[in-house]
Amino acid sequence: MIAKPRIPDLLPEPGGPVGRPVPRVDGRLKVTGAARYAAEHPVPGLLHGYVVSAAIARGRITGIDTAAALAVPGVIEVFTHRNRPDLARFDRTWQDGDAPRGSPFRPLCDDEVQFSLQPVALVVADSPETARYAARLVEVTYEAREHRTDLHAHRHDSFTPGKAKGGFEPPPPPRGDPDRALALADVRIDARYTQATEHHNPMEMHATTAVYHDDGTLTVYDKTQGAQNTRSYICKVFGLPASAVRVLNPFVGGAFGSGLRPQHQLFLAVMAATQLRRPVRVELSRPQMFSFGHRPETIQRVALGARRDGRLTALIHEAVQESSRHETYVEIVVNWSGQQYRCDNVRLDYRLVRLDRATPLDQRAPGAATGVPAIEMAMDELAFALDVDPVDLRLRNYTDTDPNTGKPFSSKELRACFAQGAERFGWARRRPRPRSMRDGRELIGWGVAAGVWDAMQGRATARAVLGLDGRLTVSSATADIGTGTYTVMSQIAAEVLGLPVEAVTFRLGDSDLPTAPIEGGSWTVSTVGSAVKAVCDRVRARLFDLASAMDGAPLGGAGARDVTFAGGHIVVTADPVRRVSLTDVMRSGGLPAIEEEAMSLPYMVARSRHTLGTHSAVFAEVRVDEDLGTVRVTRVVSAIAAGRIINPRTAASQISGAVVWGIGMALEEETIFDHTLGRCMNHDLAEYHVPVNADVPEIDVIFVDERDTVVNPLGAKGVGEIGIVGVPAAIANAIFHATGVRVRDLPITLDKILMRQEE
Ligand code: MOS
């Protein structure tokens, strides 16, 4: 019942706004400060909550003395597990749409401490300063139990996670005899790769403003990637009907996965607001951003065997990753290796270790950003051992069929990524031998790596209203976490109806809008974009029907395939003087507005017969100070194959942002634990290093042509995550090329380079 067959199924060919570098439609609001974030909505009589965080990693709270805090003028209440309301008890009630299997953390539930920095009290006061000051006066005493936070120390106490929730695909069964093939290989690589824990630090810290209304309903401004996920969590936990809760997130200051699940500030703000019957805001401090999920620490082994000609004969990729005790968090780490390279003898293995830490959490390209660097560093090691160019080695093991499933890729222009990226970078001028390129005391290195990510799709609904003023409003309860959703959805709608982008308003970030899933996994263009196209196709079909029935036959009996929608008109393509404006069509039909709603229709059957993914080839140049071991990334070229690019400007911005983060993964980002305390020690941006402007070079983004008629009616795959995947290995490989030192432990800090240089 969606798009009628006489309407062209794929998007029209270029000419309209799709494919153009349209500036962000919300750009002005953002740069003028008019865009409001979760902690910025003005509310009269607002109270402020400040979180008190646990000082131990595991144990019981034996006492909480709140008297001193309560005595501070301006303090309204201190909530602890002793005076919080009696709420839902079942795990299911606390599981949000992105929850892994297990028992979700419940703030202030009881006297148990499950991880360091867990919230143990909330001080509510009439100003943020008072709340923060009083929070320091809350005295908590504990009975600590033995804890474990060290993945390396406990890596052998691991288990294979069973069936997991969500899109998790367990590693496929082994193929051939990988151990024997490895033993018999002409050339072997067998090494361990590690990557540190990394915490989410989007610019906007997590915050919730919960407005309690006298009739018992709530308006909640939350930092979230899914307003409806947040609403359903609140409704289940607090026993409220959906009609009593409205969640708004019109602007999100970066999220990268940290807003896929409701975080504890949401619960605390809503609890305080409903208990006090007042509006309450809870905003986490920067150190408290380290008090919930993170990219899990990972230990991997990659073993490769190859013939002299570079063909892989054995591929073993094993990963051990952390999860919490209370939930079983899984991601796809090793499967990518078996998907990227052709090899007859393969074993992929993924295991978990339970630690007393917060449950890990999706972070940009979860799993791929961890697992792909390991295989891509190993491939570089193999290329060196074989004396084969690293690009060439990857092409010798290239595959157009997914070896994990036997299915063809719906499209995979990775060869073009290598070719165009190499050309732009000047790869042909690379001298293969390490330490062979230098400039004074700086060693220069060039490295390459491939990247891969899914092209997922979910189901979303969109509504479109075309008014007599010629303006089109399209809405869906998705989010724009900085990716450009407002802009690309406006472009898709404008394209289908032949309107200028300025004539379209796209609304999102409101749980009352038509159903959409959480914005994540790079699936929003595909999921919501397809719904936007479907609903605009319906409007288009209605307009055409009305025009065909008009007196005077302005279209002269032309069929649906003979007309173009352009400039606010329906135009007979072969005879453009025959035309009629959309508003005239509506007037003739006596319609003040045309309103339609539609759900995205994924090409389920076609999709299920293919492996769908985005691909990249990343080329990086580093300069390493030979004496100091300091690394500067001086150039990056990232060539991306992600189907049709709806907006090359916002898409390139996704990719360059991801390259910046990849530099962080390669060189800087690392949450350092004191395992005696079970606590992270560098929980602020002074000591948890992320790249700053001075660390970021020229970034060159290429989108290669990729036609895909399987992914969705747009031919677009989404680019939110692919940009980071190849970057850490490209930089690590460039460091090896510069120095001859192979560091397999991310981040590659200067001490690791200097120490191995000594060896
Ligand atoms: Mo992404 S980790 O799904 O925001």
Residues whose N, C-alpha, C, O or C-beta is under 5 A from the ligand:
A	BS01	MOS	F256 G257 D362 Q363 R364 A365 P366 E519 G520 G521 S522
